[in-house]
């Protein structure tokens, strides 16, 4: 326990101005960047994750049975289904270390033809993308392999310039040659037509089969608009219920103060998302609602201590009681923040995709939530309570004759 109370009320103007500066920075970033970096959830269109990888070999099947190729780890698996049962052959990287070795091994299977395009590529670098497991036919199926390249956002954007207004982002390290491509819907577009247009443009610019589609998502305009309205409604309803809950449990000044603090947390997270150009998706909404609950819990603990101290130390100034309450809750606040950060940080560092973005948003939210519950909410409680007392004093004052 600290020997002296934290001077929350004394520094209230400084903490409020700091919050205002950060909020303005987020607004400026939002304007400069032309809005949020909307994910495919909120921006109707096609979103694809592509990786540039050279073709190592082509495989075809001329039989009448069903033949499929799949990739399991660093091994290629051929499965042929027919009336006599299922035949499975595994070509692992130890026995078939290169694409040339794979072509030789596959050619030994009846009615399978395999041609090495670049026999030096390693089997351990086989890439499984969108469309795998692949069904074999007389039309050759290309197998791609990871390899370092020199593709950049500018070259990918130039390759796709013919298909319309395309947004391109790099995913992971540049040597992975992985990109996120987003394409807006035009009149008459369908998911199939848009996917074919992207593939054709990449093949024409970089060569046929040079890019592998790792993931493809399509969101229609109606679904996108519905998701936006539902997300806004979810946040508004959560705020309204919180206002009612705190009002019933405490009193009006506490409810308004907690609501202002929560609005601060939401706006600050949105500002951070705008500044760092994080993708705004359904995962972002989940993080916002989670942080609202986390921050509210911290605020309620402090407000509960304020109410307790008001009863125990009647006659003391409200500023002293607020400072004491925040200081008394400090140990609990630190432990909650540290343990939550310890759980979230590994996900932000080692996870990928939506889980990683959720964890990163949560890291920012925990910092903002802790700041608001310990400094902003108590400060606004002090201001509102003082204003209410002043209004009550004016109402009770005798009228001048």
HELIX and SHEET records of a PDB file:
HELIX    1   1 UNK A   12  UNK A   32  1                                  21    
HELIX    2   2 UNK A   99  UNK A  107  1                                   9    
HELIX    3   3 UNK A  123  UNK A  125  5                                   3    
HELIX    4   4 UNK A  153  UNK A  159  1                                   7    
HELIX    5   5 UNK A  161  UNK A  163  5                                   3    
HELIX    6   6 UNK A  174  UNK A  176  5                                   3    
HELIX    7   7 UNK A  191  UNK A  206  1                                  16    
HELIX    8   8 UNK A  221  UNK A  249  1                                  29    
HELIX    9   9 UNK A  252  UNK A  276  1                                  25    
HELIX   10  10 UNK A  282  UNK A  312  1                                  31    
HELIX   11  11 UNK A  318  UNK A  328  1                                  11    
HELIX   12  12 UNK A  330  UNK A  350  1                                  21    
HELIX   13  13 UNK A  353  UNK A  371  1                                  19    
HELIX   14  14 UNK A  372  UNK A  376  3                                   5    
HELIX   15  15 UNK A  377  UNK A  396  1                                  20    
SHEET    1   A 2 UNK A  37  UNK A  38  0                                        
SHEET    2   A 2 UNK A 279  UNK A 280  1                                        
SHEET    1   B 4 UNK A 166  UNK A 170  0                                        
SHEET    2   B 4 UNK A 178  UNK A 184 -1                                        
SHEET    3   B 4 UNK A  45  UNK A  52 -1                                        
SHEET    4   B 4 UNK A 211  UNK A 219 -1                                        
SHEET    1   C 4 UNK A 112  UNK A 116  0                                        
SHEET    2   C 4 UNK A  54  UNK A  61 -1                                        
SHEET    3   C 4 UNK A 141  UNK A 145 -1                                        
SHEET    4   C 4 UNK A 126  UNK A 127 -1                                        
SHEET    1   D 4 UNK A  85  UNK A  91  0                                        
SHEET    2   D 4 UNK A  75  UNK A  82 -1                                        
SHEET    3   D 4 UNK A  66  UNK A  72 -1                                        
SHEET    4   D 4 UNK A 134  UNK A 135 -1                                        
END                                                                             
